[in-house]
């Protein structure tokens, strides 16, 4: 078992008020799975991913990864277990893609020099994501699509058991979207990594995932067979 939630409630706080978006969420996801997280805009998919990551507190229930409680564990315990790529690439000045990937090292701290082995591994992940030629460029000068590929390389370099991806193909052209899913399937099979991918590219993703989790307003539905999911189930 890799990632498990039981009776989870998600939402956010506005001032002193709590707004619950979804309740009674339960699931179990295993290593090597690729899970499609589908749902309309604004339903709470990003909040859900940030709750799994520990960025947003859960309003109830339990989240465990390899029998470690992600809600109460220390950051140092969480770092090798789960990572998150956000929907919008960050604005980072004065750093190269190679340096950004290296910041995912668990040993990162100020004034530290990275080993040649770490740098080689970072370059290999950039190569895997198709952006090795940009390793020493200025990150701030790149397109949003290139930045997304670099942030994916950073997640892969961190080498966590679970990788959460929030709209990872939003800025990619169609051939790059197909290439992304091909690479994801390859990595899931090679490293037994669990991927949970939030995307609106449902027609591309459905044939490339093991399960579908559908979030509609106040509803969370698990489709163990992706063929049971239909795009018109998404209620905007």
QUIGI-V78275 format. One record per residue. N is the residue number from 0. PHI is phi in radians with two decimals (* if undefined). OMEGA is omega in radians with two decimals (* if undefined). NEAR is the number of other C-alpha atoms within 8 Angstrom. Layout:
# QUIGI-V78275
n,phi,omega,near
N,PHI,OMEGA,NEAR
N,PHI,OMEGA,NEAR
This chain:
# QUIGI-V78275
n,phi,omega,near
0,*,-3.12,9
1,-1.85,-3.07,12
2,-2.37,-3.08,12
3,-2.47,3.04,12
4,-2.15,3.13,13
5,-2.35,3.07,11
6,0.94,-3.07,11
7,-1.36,3.01,15
8,-2.07,-3.11,14
9,-2.15,3.12,15
10,2.94,-3.12,14
11,-2.60,-3.12,10
12,-1.87,3.04,8
13,-2.04,-3.04,7
14,1.12,3.09,4
15,-1.75,-3.07,5
16,-1.78,3.06,6
17,-1.73,3.05,8
18,-1.98,-3.14,8
19,-1.49,-3.13,10
20,-1.69,-3.12,12
21,-2.49,3.13,12
22,-2.29,3.03,11
23,1.03,3.09,9
24,-1.46,3.06,11
25,-2.35,3.10,9
26,-2.81,2.98,8
27,-2.41,-3.14,9
28,-2.13,-3.02,10
29,-1.94,3.13,9
30,-0.99,3.13,11
31,1.59,3.11,11
32,-1.30,2.88,14
33,-2.04,-3.06,14
34,-2.00,3.08,13
35,-1.55,3.04,15
36,-1.77,-3.05,13
37,-1.98,3.10,14
38,2.79,-3.13,13
39,-1.25,3.08,10
40,-1.05,3.02,6
41,1.39,-3.08,5
42,-1.41,3.11,10
43,2.08,-3.12,10
44,-1.18,3.13,12
45,-1.17,3.08,8
46,-1.07,3.12,11
47,-1.06,-3.14,10
48,-1.11,3.14,11
49,-1.18,3.06,11
50,-1.20,3.08,12
51,-1.04,-3.09,9
52,-1.31,-3.10,11
53,1.68,3.11,9
54,-1.29,3.09,7
55,-1.93,-3.11,9
56,-1.21,3.02,8
57,-1.28,3.10,11
58,-1.63,3.11,9
59,2.93,3.11,8
60,1.53,-3.03,11
61,-2.38,3.04,10
62,-2.25,-3.13,13
63,-2.23,3.04,11
64,-2.20,-3.07,12
65,0.89,3.11,7
66,1.18,3.04,5
67,-1.85,-3.13,7
68,-1.29,-3.08,10
69,-1.26,-3.14,12
70,-1.45,-3.05,9
71,-2.04,-3.07,5
72,-1.30,3.11,9
73,-1.29,3.14,6
74,-1.01,-3.14,6
75,-1.18,3.07,6
76,-1.37,-3.09,8
77,-1.32,-2.98,10
78,-0.98,3.12,10
79,-1.39,-3.04,11
80,-1.69,-2.94,10
81,-2.56,3.11,12
82,-2.42,-3.05,12
83,-2.38,2.97,12
84,-1.84,-3.08,12
85,-1.34,-3.04,9
86,-1.17,-3.09,9
87,-1.88,3.12,5
88,-1.05,-3.11,9
89,-1.26,3.02,4
90,-1.60,-3.10,5
91,-2.18,3.13,7
92,-1.77,2.96,7
93,1.08,3.06,7
94,-2.37,3.06,10
95,-1.61,3.04,11
96,-0.96,3.12,13
97,-1.06,-3.14,12
98,-1.14,3.14,8
99,-1.15,3.10,10
100,-1.08,-3.10,14
101,-1.14,3.13,14
102,-1.16,3.10,8
103,-1.39,3.11,11
104,-1.11,3.12,8
105,-1.11,-3.12,7
106,-1.68,-3.05,4
107,-1.11,2.95,9
108,-2.81,-3.09,5
109,-1.03,3.03,4
110,1.20,3.12,4
111,-1.54,3.02,6
112,-1.69,3.14,4
113,-1.55,-3.12,7
114,-1.30,3.10,6
115,-1.10,3.12,6
116,-1.16,3.11,6
117,-1.13,3.14,9
118,-1.12,3.12,11
119,-1.14,3.12,8
120,-1.11,3.12,9
121,-1.10,3.11,14
122,-1.15,3.11,11
123,-1.12,3.12,9
124,-1.22,3.06,12
125,-1.11,3.09,15
126,-1.12,3.14,10
127,-1.04,-3.12,10
128,-1.55,3.04,13
129,1.42,-3.11,7
130,-2.28,3.14,12
131,-1.05,-3.12,11
132,-1.20,-3.13,6
133,-1.79,-2.99,7
134,-0.92,-3.05,11
135,-1.91,3.11,8
136,-1.36,3.05,8
137,-1.50,-3.09,11
138,-0.96,-3.07,12
139,-1.15,-3.11,9
140,-1.61,-3.05,6
141,-1.55,3.08,8
142,-1.28,3.12,6
143,-1.10,3.11,8
144,-1.13,3.09,10
145,-1.15,3.12,9
146,-1.10,3.12,11
147,-1.08,3.14,13
148,-1.11,3.13,12
149,-1.21,3.12,13
150,-1.21,3.01,11
151,-1.14,3.09,11
152,-1.03,3.12,14
153,-1.12,3.10,15
154,-1.08,-3.13,15
155,-1.16,3.11,9
156,-1.11,3.13,13
157,-1.13,2.97,11
158,1.05,3.11,7
159,-1.43,3.12,13
160,-1.23,-3.10,12
161,-2.21,3.09,14
162,-2.17,3.12,14
163,-1.78,-3.09,12
164,-2.15,-3.11,13
165,-1.80,-3.13,13
166,0.89,-3.06,11
167,-1.22,-3.10,14
168,-1.92,-3.02,11
169,-1.03,-3.06,8
170,-1.85,-3.08,8
171,-1.72,3.02,8
172,-1.33,-3.00,6
173,-1.04,3.11,6
174,-1.04,3.13,6
175,-1.21,3.07,9
176,-1.11,3.12,10
177,-1.09,3.13,9
178,-1.08,3.12,8
179,-1.01,-3.09,10
180,-1.18,3.07,10
181,-1.11,3.13,8
182,-1.15,-3.14,10
183,-1.12,3.11,8
184,-1.08,3.13,10
185,-1.10,-3.10,8
186,-1.21,3.12,10
187,-1.04,-3.13,14
188,-1.26,-3.09,9
189,-1.23,-2.98,7
190,-1.83,-3.10,7
191,1.02,3.13,11
192,-1.49,3.05,15
193,-1.61,3.09,16
194,-1.97,2.98,13
195,-2.07,-2.95,12
196,-2.08,3.03,13
197,-1.57,-3.13,13
198,-2.72,3.01,13
199,-1.72,3.11,7
200,-1.44,-2.98,6
201,-1.15,-3.10,9
202,-1.18,3.08,7
203,-1.45,-2.97,8
204,-1.32,-2.94,10
205,-1.01,-3.11,11
206,-1.44,-3.04,7
207,-2.10,-3.10,9
208,-2.10,3.13,12
209,-1.65,-3.13,11
210,-2.56,3.02,13
211,-2.19,2.98,16
212,-1.91,-3.10,12
213,-1.88,3.06,13
214,-1.95,2.91,16
215,-1.93,-3.12,12
216,-1.04,3.11,8
217,1.11,-3.13,8
218,-2.32,3.03,9
219,-2.34,-3.05,10
220,-2.10,3.11,7
221,-1.81,3.03,9
222,-1.88,-3.14,11
223,-1.16,3.05,7
224,-1.91,-3.10,9
225,-1.02,3.14,12
226,-1.22,3.09,6
227,-1.39,3.14,6
228,-1.52,3.04,9
229,-2.13,-3.06,7
230,-1.04,-3.13,7
231,-1.30,2.98,5
232,-1.22,3.12,6
233,-1.30,-3.07,12
234,-1.83,-3.10,8
235,-1.36,*,6
